[in-house]
Amino acid sequence: MTDRLIFDGPVILGAGLAGLTAALAAGRALVLSPTPLATGCSSAWAQGGMAAALSEDDTPALHAADTEAAGAGLCDPEAVALLTTEGPGAVRALAALGAPFDTRDGDFTLSLEAAHSKARVARVGGDGAGAAIMAAVIAAVRAAPAIEIRERARARRLLQDASGRVIGVLADIDGRLVEILAPSVILATGGIGGLYAVTTTPAEVRGEGLGLAALAGAVIADPEFVQFHPTAIDIGRDPAPLATEALRGEGAILRNSDARAFMEDYHPARELAPRDVVARAIHAEREAGRGAFLDATVVVGGHFPQAFPAVFEACMSGGVDPRRAMIPVVPAVHYHMGGVATDLDGQTSLAGLYAAGECAATGVHGANRLASNSLLEAAVFGARAGRAAAAVKAKGGPPVLLEPLPDLPDAALQALRKAMSRDAGVIREAEGLTRLLAEIDGLEAAHGLCPTLIAARLIVDAALAREESRGGHFRADFPETGEAVRTFVTLQTESAAVRYAAE
């Protein structure tokens, strides 16, 4: 039997920075987290920090220009302007909550990262920004009397009335199915990294929010644009630990197994080239059998334990002492620029449904996210979505009763992850993408319309349709850049078949 709960504020799916910021902005909210707070979300794993125009020689306009340059022609200028204008206030608000950003003489200590024209990344303890920021936000949420938190609570389907309005969520809470009816729902479920075999994100983050929204009929934007972080630490761990981009900002050098610095062969900015360029360069060196390593022995050396404690610990756990040896690196899925299409207040194409953070697509990142804009986006747009969703009072009609969506068994998920990394990775081409779609067809026939399979299909189908190379999407069979056009699609289901409609 299914229980029923009626809640008089937004229900928020996900408890990363976007979800918890939305809850604080809403004032009253019910937060569903599939894992205990501070676990299972990418926000807590973020190393680099938050990018914002916080220094006297920087401006939001300069930050916006860098963001749009990285986005390779697909950024929404209005969204970028909003992000970069509200960014400094968002960082200061988090500092006021207790996030212990590095400071010197009362000012933020700012780092330079790839494709930024100014040092503007506010950090915590070198590489601990995400965990420290999340600790402060979690403390604030737990202290808020009108915010309810349900851990080990996982969304199984969005509830809709006969008009298609989202009126709540069917959730599994501690093993019991619960229909939660609410005026609005905010998706803050994170990205899609867990759909790939090599990723820097928690295993729980595998596109379920994207799949749930698509199956409800929401418009999905730019799903083909997946960012691969160039320097995951290649020590055989799943997920792969991250060697933060701040290391290259400090002067660390990428070398091959011959100790030759190779980035000058690929881009004039060398180690500080845009992430997609660096990722493809490392991929090429590895494919050529030369390997790829990050050498920070000179620029960091003996200071590693204090300067970059998370990287140091990860390296040492894999038998690499970064004070004396080069760090083996590999490109890994790190961020999804695509997601559920929203306006600047998080409103999706479905009444009652909002989205924020990595699962949303505001257009702010375009085809390639600028380093350290992700936590900033979560804070800025999470707050906007929280305020907008809290203002919704309409209740809609009774829910159309549907069964919970099936889960993809672990063996099938692992097969999908390997296939995604093989054919929808750093470099793509039609033959591999077509083969991958056939494998997804087979998994869907065997296991049904699992949200994870829907998310994978969205990525692959859009990657096959985009016959050009741009930002994080590189087609070996279409290496040139074509017309700058964003992708907008909806998913429609007919029995077990799935078809797409261009918007």
Stockholm file with secondary structure:
# STOCKHOLM 1.0

chainA/1-503         MTDRLIFDGPVILGAGLAGLTAALAAGRALVLSPTPLATGCSSAWAQGGMAAALSEDDTPALHAADTEAAGAGLCDPEAVALLTTEGPGAVRALAALGAPFDTRDGDFTLSLEAAHSKARVARVGGDGAGAAIMAAVIAAVRAAPAIEIRERARARRLLQDASGRVIGVLADIDGRLVEILAPSVILATGGIGGLYAVTTTPAEVRGEGLGLAALAGAVIADPEFVQFHPTAIDIGRDPAPLATEALRGEGAILRNSDARAFMEDYHPARELAPRDVVARAIHAEREAGRGAFLDATVVVGGHFPQAFPAVFEACMSGGVDPRRAMIPVVPAVHYHMGGVATDLDGQTSLAGLYAAGECAATGVHGANRLASNSLLEAAVFGARAGRAAAAVKAKGGPPVLLEPLPDLPDAALQALRKAMSRDAGVIREAEGLTRLLAEIDGLEAAHGLCPTLIAARLIVDAALAREESRGGHFRADFPETGEAVRTFVTLQTESAAVRYAAE
#=GR chainA/1-503 SS CCEEEECSSCEEECCSHHHHHHHHHHSSEEEEESSSTTSSCGGGGCCSCEECCCSTTCCHHHHHHHHHHHTTTCCCHHHHHHHHHHHHHHHHHHHHHTCCCCEETTEECEECCTTCSSCCEECSTTTCHHHHHHHHHHHHHHHCTTEEEEESEEEEEEEECTTCCEEEEEEEETTEEEEEECSCEEECCCCSGGGSSSBSSCTTCSSHHHHHHHHHTCCEECTTCEEEEEEEECSSCSSCCBCCTHHHHHTCEEECTTCCBCGGGTCTTGGGSCHHHHHHHHHHHHHTTCCCEEECTTTTGGGHHHHSHHHHHHHHHTTCCTTTSCEEEEEEEEEESCEEECCTTCBCSSTTEEECGGGEECSSSTTSCCTTCHHHHHHHHHHHHHHHHHTCCCCCSCCCCCCCCCCCCHHHHHHHHHHHHHHSSSSBCHHHHHHHHHHHHHHHHHHCSCHHHHHHHHHHHHHHHCCSCBTTBCBTTBCSCCCCCCCEEEEEEETTEEEEEEC
#=GC SS_cons         CCEEEECSSCEEECCSHHHHHHHHHHSSEEEEESSSTTSSCGGGGCCSCEECCCSTTCCHHHHHHHHHHHTTTCCCHHHHHHHHHHHHHHHHHHHHHTCCCCEETTEECEECCTTCSSCCEECSTTTCHHHHHHHHHHHHHHHCTTEEEEESEEEEEEEECTTCCEEEEEEEETTEEEEEECSCEEECCCCSGGGSSSBSSCTTCSSHHHHHHHHHTCCEECTTCEEEEEEEECSSCSSCCBCCTHHHHHTCEEECTTCCBCGGGTCTTGGGSCHHHHHHHHHHHHHTTCCCEEECTTTTGGGHHHHSHHHHHHHHHTTCCTTTSCEEEEEEEEEESCEEECCTTCBCSSTTEEECGGGEECSSSTTSCCTTCHHHHHHHHHHHHHHHHHTCCCCCSCCCCCCCCCCCCHHHHHHHHHHHHHHSSSSBCHHHHHHHHHHHHHHHHHHCSCHHHHHHHHHHHHHHHCCSCBTTBCBTTBCSCCCCCCCEEEEEEETTEEEEEEC
//
